[in-house]
Every structure is written in structure tokens, then in C-alpha cells.
Amino acid sequence: MQVLHTMVLRKSGGAWVALCLENGVVGQGATKEEAGRKLQDAIVSFEAARTEDADVYAAPLSIRELHEFLTYDTEQPTAESYELCAVYA
């Protein structure tokens, strides 16, 4: 069964980075679509690992961690817009 996850996309250098808010897993690609696909693959792998080992830590991102992701590589507050999307994995 596929579960709905929330991802935030941001441009970092020449690549796109997708972050899952429910577990902190990331995917990166040359396009938004590639980053999203890689994130889906990473979520599936992460969930499989959690199924096999109950000690694998999983928790939603904190606001501080989200802020760090959104402002990484910026010296001052930015007016940049970000994309929030649903991803099924």
C-alpha cells in the first residue's frame, strides 16, 4: 500500500533537492521530477529498513531542520519560493 508523504523541493547549485517532511529522507536530481523519483525510491528503501529493524529512527522534521534545509547556502533571508508536493511511496 502506498502512503502519502510531503516533500519540499529547492534548487541547490545546479541540482534539485527533495526533502520528505515525515522522515527527513532526501532525493537529488537534475530536474524536479528526477529528485522526486529518487526521493520515492529512498522512502521505499527507508521504510523497508524500518520494517526489518525496529531500532531505525524515524520522526517528522522539526521546524528548525526545515528552516535549515530552506536556508542552506544563503547568507540572508531569501524571497525565493519553494514547492510543497505530495509524493506516494
C-alpha positions as CSV (number, residue, x, y, z in Angstrom):
1,M,0.0,0.0,0.0
2,Q,1.3,3.4,-0.9
3,V,1.4,6.1,1.7
4,L,1.2,9.8,1.2
5,H,4.3,11.8,2.1
6,T,5.0,15.5,1.8
7,M,8.1,16.8,0.0
8,V,9.7,20.2,-0.3
9,L,11.7,21.0,-3.3
10,R,14.5,23.5,-3.6
11,K,17.3,24.3,-6.0
12,S,20.8,23.8,-4.7
13,G,23.6,24.7,-7.0
14,G,22.8,23.0,-10.3
15,A,20.6,20.3,-8.8
16,W,17.1,19.9,-7.2
17,V,16.8,18.5,-3.7
18,A,13.6,16.9,-2.5
19,L,13.1,16.5,1.3
20,C,10.4,14.4,2.9
21,L,8.9,16.2,5.9
22,E,7.6,13.0,7.5
23,N,11.0,11.3,7.9
24,G,13.9,13.6,6.7
25,V,14.8,11.4,3.7
26,V,16.2,13.3,0.7
27,G,16.5,12.7,-3.0
28,Q,18.5,14.8,-5.5
29,G,18.4,15.1,-9.3
30,A,19.0,17.4,-12.2
31,T,15.2,18.1,-12.5
32,K,12.4,18.3,-10.0
33,E,10.9,15.1,-11.4
34,E,14.2,13.2,-11.0
35,A,14.6,14.5,-7.4
36,G,11.0,13.4,-6.7
37,R,11.6,9.9,-8.2
38,K,14.8,9.5,-6.2
39,L,13.0,10.6,-3.1
40,Q,10.3,8.0,-3.6
41,D,13.0,5.3,-4.0
42,A,14.7,6.5,-0.9
43,I,11.4,6.4,1.1
44,V,10.7,2.9,0.0
45,S,14.2,1.8,1.0
46,F,13.9,3.6,4.3
47,E,10.6,2.0,5.1
48,A,11.9,-1.5,4.2
49,A,14.8,-0.9,6.6
50,R,12.4,0.2,9.4
51,T,10.3,-3.0,8.8
52,E,13.4,-5.2,9.2
53,D,14.9,-3.3,12.2
54,A,12.6,-1.6,14.7
55,D,15.6,0.4,16.0
56,V,15.8,2.5,12.9
57,Y,15.0,6.1,14.0
58,A,12.1,7.8,12.2
59,A,10.5,11.1,13.1
60,P,9.0,14.1,11.3
61,L,11.3,17.0,10.7
62,S,11.4,19.8,13.3
63,I,10.8,23.4,12.2
64,R,14.5,24.1,12.9
65,E,15.5,21.3,10.5
66,L,13.1,22.5,7.8
67,H,14.4,26.1,8.2
68,E,18.0,24.8,7.9
69,F,17.0,23.0,4.6
70,L,15.3,26.0,3.2
71,T,18.1,28.5,4.1
72,Y,21.1,26.3,3.4
73,D,23.7,28.2,1.3
74,T,22.1,31.6,1.9
75,E,23.6,34.4,3.8
76,Q,20.5,36.4,4.3
77,P,16.8,35.7,4.3
78,T,15.6,34.9,0.8
79,A,12.5,35.8,-1.2
80,E,12.9,32.5,-3.1
81,S,9.7,30.4,-3.3
82,Y,9.6,26.7,-2.6
83,E,7.4,23.9,-3.8
84,L,5.4,21.7,-1.5
85,C,4.2,18.5,-3.2
86,A,2.6,15.1,-2.3
87,V,4.6,12.0,-3.1
88,Y,3.3,8.5,-2.8
89,A,5.8,5.8,-1.8
